[in-house]
Amino acid sequence: MLIIGAGPTGLYGAYYAGFREFDTVVLDALPEPGGQITAMYPEKDIFDVGGFPVIKGRDLVANLLEQAAVGNPEYILGEQATGLTTSEAGPAVVTTSTGRRIEAKAVILTGGIGAFRPRAIPVGTEWIGRGAEYFVPRLADYTDRDVLIVGGGDSAFDWAWSLHPYARSIAIVHRREEFRAHAGMVAKVRDLGVRFFTPCELAAVRGEDRVAEVDVVNRTTGETSTIGTDAIVAALGFIANIGPIADWGMQLYKRRVVVDSTMNTTIPRVLAAGDIVTYPGKVPLISVGFGEVATAVNNAAPLIGPEYGVFPGHSSGAAAE
């Protein structure tokens, strides 16, 4: 079995494939497993994973790798899936950006949203790496800093919440009065005493070797405020591209792969799970992706061999054997 994508959904899929005793290869274009979590928010607190009231992103990835290790999957990292040939008779053959060919009886796409790049801040991109950043790999790097967060979505408020114990001060700049973030998190961040500048936009960034201050302009009144800050976190979201798999012949809808209730795509021997898929009622959450990939692995089982049924049995029963 080949799993394309080493984010949380793919790693859980690797565990489940190992539980079913399938030989498994996990392929990812990033150099490290963990997907968006490793690349974008390893230090963030995650609250919606079953069994963990709260867990850091990096700890979740570490736990998933440990869980998957039981099945001894092979990881191929730093290579992008580029081509596919498949048929009902099989096997499916995936080629990678290095020319590698991987044969598999079943392929499961768990590549999240595919390749991604952050949306640029409106001004001040020349300060990236000199006080301005798109991601926060280490919260401790912001100890005693005055942090300005640009954005009004979940990421902006998650960063505000996570950085508050470290930073000297935190301010949020957002171009609208309303926020896209979860209302509960907005309320929690307000209670921390974070300053809000709305409806405002970043107008200028100044400093010498490092960011020292910014101007923000009120979009309603035109009034400009100068804010002293030595750290900017641009949390404006990212632009996704599912890459070469868009040309594999699967039915797509709004850059997502269409699947049925068995997580099968519209081409043979290829299933999908996680944020990359869509179907009526789809909810893009990590917890949902875990269930989807377990469904995908089990429904792929008959493709691995006719002796395998869809129902896997219970893990507690397997442990007792």
N, C-alpha and C positions, 0 to 999 in steps of 0.2 A: 504494500500500500504506500502511495506517495501522498504526503500532506504538504501543500504549498502554502506557506505562511507559518512563522514561528512565534506569533503573538499568543496571548492567553488561550484563545480558542484552538489554535493549532497545537499548542503544547498539551492541552487537555485531550485533544484528539489523539496525540501520540500515546498518552497514557492509556486511553481506551482501546486503541488498536493493540497495544501491548497486552492489555487485559484479555483481549480476544486471541492473543498469541499469534498475531500477524507480524511478519517482518515489515518494518516501517522505516521510511526515509522522510525526513522533514527538510524542506527546501525553503530558503528565505534569501531575499536580496540584501538584507541588512547584515552587517558583520557579526552581530550578536543576537541571541534569541531574546524574545520579549516584545517584539513589534513596537507599536507606538509607546507602550509603557516605558520600555528601556530607552527609546530614542527621545521621548518628549517629557515624561513626568515620572521618573523613577522614585522621586521622594514624595510624591503626592499620597495623601490618605485616600483609600478607596473604601466606600461604605456599603456597597451593594453586592458583595460576594457572600453567598450562603456560608454560614458557619464562622464568619469573621466579622465581628461588629465594626472593626476598622483594621485595615492592613495597608502598609506602604506598598507602592507599586513594585519596587525592587524585591520586596519580600514575597509578594504574590508570585512573581516570575521565578524566584528561587524555589519556592514550594512546588510550583508546577513542574519545573525541571527535575526536582527530586522525585516527584510522583511519576513522571514519565520514564525515569531511568529504570524502573522495574522491568520495562519491556525492551530496554537496550536499543532505542531507536538510533539510526544514523542521521547526523545533522550535516547538511551541506549549506553553508552560510556564505554570503557575499556573492551569490549567483542568482540571477533573475530568470524565472521561467519565461521562455520566449515563444516556443512552438509546441504544437500538439498534433499528433495523429492518433485516432482512436476509431474503434468499431465495436459492434455488438460482440463479435467473436474475440476481440482483444488481441494482444494487450494494448493499453494506452502507452504511448511513447511521448515523453516530454523532453524537449531540448532546452538547454540553458544558455545564458549569455556567454559562457565560455566554450560552447560547443559540446558539452556533456550530454549524453543521451541516458534517460532514466526510463526503464520499462516498469510498468506497474499494472496489476490487474484492476486496480481502482485508484482514482485520483480524487482527493478532497481539497477543494479550494477554501482556505481560511484566511486569505490575505487581507483581512480587515477592509480598509478602504483603498488598498493598493498603495502606490507611491504617493507621497505627500510632501508639500512644501508649505512653510508658514506664509500667511498673508502679511505683506510688508506694512510696517508702520507708515503713516502718511508723510512724515518728515523724520529725519534723523537716522536713516539707514546707515549713514557713514559712521555712526557710533556703535554699531553692532560689534561686540567684542571689547568695547571700551566703556562698559557700564550699561549698555543696552543689549538685551538678549531676547530670544524667542522662547527658549526653554530654560528650565532651572534644574540642572542635574544634581546640585548639592545645595540644600537649604542653608547649611552652615556658612556658605560663601556670602550670605546676605546679613550676617550678624552685624548689628549696630549700623546698618545702612538705612538711608531714607529711600524707600522704594515707591516708585510710581508704576502702577499697572494700567495698561491701556487695553480696554475691552469691557464688555458687559455680559459675556457668556459664562458658562460653567467654569471654563478654565481660569478666567480672570478671578472669580470668587474663590475657587479652590486654591489658587496661588496665594490670595490674600489670607485665607484661613491658615494655610500651611506655613507661610512666612511670618505671620504675626509673632510667634514666640521668639523669633530671631531678630527681626528688623527693629530699628529705632522708631520708624514711623512708616505708615502705608497710606497711599492715596490711590483712588481709582478714578480714571478719566474715561467717560463714555459719551458717545455722540448723541445718545437719546436719554430721555428721563426714565424710560422703562428699561428693565434688564431682561436678557434672555435666560439668565441663570435660574436654577431651581429656587423657588421662593423661600424655602426653608434655609438654604445656604445664604441667600441675600440677607435674611433677618439675622442670622448668626454673625455675619461679617459686620453688619451695622452695629450690633451690640458690642463689638470689639473697639468701637471708636474710630474706625477707618474713615478718612475724609473722602467725600465724593465731589467730583466736579462734573456736573451734567446740566444741560446737554452741551458738552464741550468736546473740542478736538485739539489734538496736539498741533501746535503752530510752529514751534521752534525748539531746538535743542542746542545748548551751549556748554562749553567747558574748555579745558586745556588738554591734558592727557586723558581725561576721563570726564564723563557727563557730570555737570555741576548744577545746572538748572534748566528748566523748560518753561516755555510759554504755552498756556492753553487759552483758547478763545471760546467764549460762549456763543453758540450757534444762534441763539435767540436775540441776545442783546448786543453782540459784537464786542463785549468787554473782554480784555485780555488780562490774565492773571499770571504772575511769575511764581514758580514753585521751585524751591531748592530741593534737589534730589541727586543722589549719586548712583542710582540704579533704576533702570527702566526694564519692565517685563512687558513685552508686546504679546498680548493674549488675544489676538484677533482671529483665531481659527487658522485653518489651513486649506489648501486647494488640493483635491485628491485626483488621482489618475490611475485607473486600474491597469494601465499599461497594455502589453501585448495580448493579454488574455481577452481583451475586447474583440480581437480578431479571430478567436477560436471557433466562432460559429454558434455560441450559446445565445439564447434569448436574453436580452438585457433590458432594463428599465431604469432610466435615470442613473446610469453608470453602476447599477447593481445587477447581480446575476439572479435571474428568475429561477426559483426552485419550487418543487411540489412538496407535499407533506412528508415525503420520505427523504427530502433534501437532495433529490436528483435534479440535475440540470436538464436542459433539452438536448444534450449530446450524450452518447453512450459512455458509460464507465466513469463519468465525471459528476461528482456531487459537490456541494458547497455548504458552508456554514459560517455564522458570524456576521460581522458588519457588512461583508461584501454581498450578502444575499438580500433578496426582497421577496415578499409574498403578502397577501392580504393580512393585515394585522401585525405585521413585523414590528418588533420593538428592538432597537439597536442598543443592547446592553450586554456587558460581559457575561452576566448570569444567564441570559438567554442564549448566548453563543455556546456556553458549555452544554446546555441541553441539546442544541441543534447539532453539534459535532458528535455527541454520543449517538444521536439518531442517525446521522450520516454514516458513522463507522458501522453500526449494526445493520443498516440497510445495504451497505456495501459488502457485508460478509458473504452473501451467496455468490458475489462476483469473484471472491478470493478462492472459493471452492464449494462445490455442491453439498459437501458435508456440513457446512456451516449454516445454521439457521439465523434468522434475524434476532430472535430473543437471546440475549447473552447469558442468562442466568444471573444470580445475585452475587455481588462481590463477597458478601459475608459467607456465602456457601462455598465459594472458591477458596477462601482463606481457611476454612475448616477442613479441607481435603488433605 
